């Protein structure tokens, strides 16, 4: 059974304000919690449904939580469903501590380094897909500029499928982020349809900036770019989803 304090904390962590004030977030679902435990991200406590141990995978997850000495609250299935924010609850959620990074920690090293910068990307699904693509294609970090969806929104966390726990994510103001990256030797490269073909742009350190789903890059961000890259489209579609476009650009910049 949850105490009133624990129930209050879970309610608060469903809100941006609650996450900002506590520095914690909710990870929900078997795969997501498995990835959380496999990462360096700290876990405060967890809640499980009583039926979680009915499956081999669920039983192993409960065992792992116990081995880590993570406090667990076991609830009847119906009670757990009342806490869940998903349509098909999987019987486990964990409260993690939001990892914090600074630009100074992101040493690019001698090899090619690409940082993905998100300018007011608002859809949690797109955000999660962008973080997954950044990790999969070898980007150094993801930077969320003002107007971007909360990286630790439960939907953002689920969509990232574990990448949020392994990929450095920074939330910074636009001048702080772009000037800081430029000072570290990064080319500030915006993504827009009218830009040069990305295959013509090369640099050992590149900060790729992608914009809002509908409006694209903001005027303030555009004013701070060094170059603009685009993707030549051969079909009738006029544009690509921001996550699809970013994946193509990241592939070209990191290969």
ABEGO torsion letter per residue (X at the ends): XBBAAAAAAAAAAABAAAAAAAGBBBBBEAAAAAAAAABABBBABBBBBAAAAABAAAAAAAAAAAAAGBBBBBBBAAAAAAABABABBAGBBBBBBBBBBBAAABBAEABBBBBBBBBGBABAAAAAAAAAAAAAAGBABBBBBBGBBBAABAAAAAAAGGAAAABBBBBBBAAAAAAAAAAAGBBBBBBBAABBBAAABBBABBBBBBBBAAAEBBAAAAAABABBBBBBBABABABBBAAAAAAAAAAAAAX
